Amino acid sequence: MATAVHIMRFRSPLLSRCRPNCQFIRPAANISTHRFLSSYLVTPAELSEALKKNSPSKISTAPRTVALCASWFLPTSPLNGLQTFREKRIPNSRFFDLDKVSDKHSPYPHMLPSASDFAKAMSGLGIRKDDTVVVYDSHELGIFSAPRVGWTLKAFGHDSVHVLNNFKLWVEEGYPTESGEFWDVNTCVYPIPEFDGSKVVEFEEVREVVKDYNKEGAEGVQILDARPHGRWSGADPEPRPGLESGHMPGSISVPVSELLDPVSKTILPGDKLRKIFEAKGIDPNRPIINSCGTGVTAAVIDAALREAGFGDNSKIRLYDGSWTEWAQRVKVSDGLIVKEA
């Protein structure tokens, strides 16, 4: 598959047409970039070195390292993910639109897409199954939505995925960037994957977990909430009009801001993260459900748990609908939405 690109007027990668001779070809020799990307979170230096190892050949089918921008902002923000991508990005990177690559039939925003829609999106982005993908955020936020896209790729079986920690540092440390209308890519055939349902939890199960909270003999599932503490406590409003703030009974407030360095906005080192989790009384031996507003920043907790080596990955799941679904399907009068006094 050729990796040559050319500048053109913008068009959505999802609308790109595959060239007639485009096909997925497994290379005879697997030239791995894993020796450069040893952990889920990678530094700007590690990503820069991995990108340099990409074959310069226009016809090479060797696995590549692909930088994938996943910038996304809350509906109350004046910023727009695609616009920030146009203004500043890693050269030759692609843009993953969280709102477009989603379940169009769901009443809730950017829920997980079907396996076929995921494959279509990856094909349109020119990403092959053997590629190593490094997802990154906007330089304004540092870490916010990139872990969600990284988690999504893993849920659909693309295990060679990492998160850049972070693009803000990439810019400040002087690594190259580009701007303007972005590169069009040669699309390819990405095989429809098997979805790993063990990574996600649905409303009905979360409701049973909440109802069993503090009951004798209950499994003791822990629900972690990444929203700002004011929204969790009910003191501050939700960014979506008409949605109650507050939290699920028994949930633990783990605001994303507490997991990030206040200056660089990078995810904190593992030892500091472990101390935070321990101080909040989170038990690494018990199952964990990560939640937030719409399933985006819940994945930041997932990445932080992974970085800290805290908990059993097989027992850590993400509630896709998160608070937006929960607050629309239960009521304060049901006792399933708690507001702090």
Helices and strands as residue ranges (DSSP letters): E 6-7, G 13-15, E 41-42, H 44-52, E 65-69, H 81-87, E 94-95, H 115-124, E 132-136, H 146-155, E 161-164, H 167-172, E 183-184, G 197-199, E 200-201, H 203-211, E 222-225, H 229-233, E 252-253, G 256-259, H 270-279, E 288-291, H 298-308, G 313-315, E 316-319, H 322-329, G 332-334
